[in-house]
């Protein structure tokens, strides 16, 4: 998976935001993409990407067996 695939919907989100006209993804975003690419290539057969700002609202799902 490439950065382009992961950021496919980023322009749409930026259009909807009330941010300045000139925007870019920061170093943290770049590091997250690198880590996701590594996880998808190198990890075990199960991967999960959970988004959002509050981990507490996702703990039940993360801790539950599949």
C-alpha positions as a Markdown table, in Angstrom:
| # | Residue | x | y | z |
|---|---|---|---|---|
| 1 | Unk | 0.0 | 0.0 | 0.0 |
| 2 | Unk | 1.3 | 3.4 | -0.9 |
| 3 | Unk | 1.0 | 6.8 | 0.6 |
| 4 | Unk | -1.1 | 7.9 | -2.3 |
| 5 | Unk | -3.7 | 5.1 | -1.6 |
| 6 | Unk | -3.8 | 6.0 | 2.1 |
| 7 | Unk | -4.3 | 9.7 | 1.5 |
| 8 | Unk | -6.8 | 9.4 | -1.3 |
| 9 | Unk | -9.6 | 11.1 | 0.6 |
| 10 | Unk | -7.4 | 13.7 | 2.3 |
| 11 | Unk | -8.3 | 16.5 | -0.3 |
| 12 | Unk | -12.0 | 16.0 | 0.3 |
| 13 | Unk | -11.5 | 16.4 | 4.1 |
| 14 | Unk | -9.4 | 19.5 | 3.6 |
| 15 | Unk | -12.0 | 21.1 | 1.3 |
| 16 | Unk | -14.6 | 20.6 | 4.1 |
| 17 | Unk | -12.4 | 22.0 | 6.8 |
| 18 | Unk | -12.0 | 25.6 | 7.7 |
| 19 | Unk | -8.3 | 25.5 | 7.5 |
| 20 | Unk | -6.0 | 27.9 | 5.6 |
| 21 | Unk | -5.8 | 27.7 | 1.9 |
| 22 | Unk | -2.3 | 26.2 | 2.0 |
| 23 | Unk | -2.2 | 22.9 | 3.9 |
| 24 | Unk | 0.1 | 19.9 | 4.1 |
| 25 | Unk | 0.4 | 16.7 | 6.0 |
| 26 | Unk | 2.9 | 16.9 | 8.9 |
| 27 | Unk | 5.7 | 14.7 | 10.0 |
| 28 | Unk | 3.5 | 12.8 | 12.5 |
| 29 | Unk | 1.1 | 11.9 | 9.6 |
| 30 | Unk | 4.1 | 10.7 | 7.5 |
| 31 | Unk | 5.4 | 8.6 | 10.4 |
| 32 | Unk | 1.9 | 7.0 | 10.9 |
| 33 | Unk | 1.7 | 6.1 | 7.2 |
| 34 | Unk | 5.2 | 4.5 | 7.4 |
| 35 | Unk | 4.1 | 2.5 | 10.4 |
| 36 | Unk | 0.9 | 1.4 | 8.6 |
| 37 | Unk | 2.8 | 0.3 | 5.5 |
| 38 | Unk | 5.2 | -1.7 | 7.7 |
| 39 | Unk | 2.3 | -3.4 | 9.6 |
| 40 | Unk | 0.6 | -4.3 | 6.5 |
| 41 | Unk | 3.7 | -5.9 | 5.0 |
| 42 | Unk | 5.4 | -7.5 | 8.0 |
| 43 | Unk | 2.9 | -8.4 | 10.7 |
| 44 | Unk | 0.8 | -11.4 | 11.4 |
| 45 | Unk | -2.3 | -12.3 | 9.5 |
| 46 | Unk | -4.5 | -9.9 | 11.5 |
| 47 | Unk | -4.3 | -6.1 | 11.2 |
| 48 | Unk | -6.6 | -3.5 | 12.6 |
| 49 | Unk | -6.6 | 0.2 | 12.0 |
| 50 | Unk | -8.8 | 2.0 | 14.5 |
| 51 | Unk | -9.3 | 5.8 | 14.1 |
| 52 | Unk | -10.5 | 8.5 | 16.4 |
| 53 | Unk | -9.4 | 10.6 | 19.3 |
| 54 | Unk | -10.7 | 8.8 | 22.3 |
| 55 | Unk | -9.3 | 5.3 | 22.8 |
| 56 | Unk | -11.8 | 4.8 | 25.7 |
| 57 | Unk | -14.7 | 4.5 | 23.3 |
| 58 | Unk | -12.9 | 1.7 | 21.3 |
| 59 | Unk | -11.5 | -0.4 | 24.1 |
| 60 | Unk | -14.4 | -2.9 | 24.1 |
| 61 | Unk | -13.9 | -3.6 | 20.4 |
| 62 | Unk | -10.1 | -3.8 | 20.7 |
| 63 | Unk | -10.1 | -6.1 | 23.7 |
| 64 | Unk | -12.9 | -8.4 | 22.4 |
| 65 | Unk | -12.0 | -11.8 | 20.8 |
| 66 | Unk | -13.0 | -12.2 | 17.2 |
